[in-house]
Amino acid sequence: MKRYNPHLAWLVSGRAIDLAMHKAGKVAGVNLFESNAMEAIASVDIPVLLIHGGKDVTIMPSCVQRIYDSRPENTELLFFPEESHAGLFGSKLDEIHRRCVALFDKSMKNAPV
């Protein structure tokens, strides 16, 4: 947990994070420990919303920019310059929710019936 969020390391063990990533990967059908985000985004034909904070030290902003640049069409980047990795889902939750719903609505309008 220290590498994800050093302030919460006392709360969640590394084993719990690994287990959560394993379960999330099973649901998504990918191995999150071996995945390549640029390959993954290039392989799907669906809208993608990337959400990132400029003060993230877990995943550097330049990394998310490279992911976005690898497939800018049908991809949106929601960037908060003053937010950290975990801070996004506190102060920016309402805006993130609005953007997710807007992307979902837009996607559903273009979906085959």
Secondary structure, DSSP 8 states (H G I E B T S, - for coil): -TTT-GGGTTTS-HHHHHHHHHHHHHHHTS-TTT--HHHHHHT--S-EEEEEETT-SSS-HHHHHHHHHH--TTEEEEEETT--TTTHHHHTHHHHHHHHHHHHHHHHHTS--
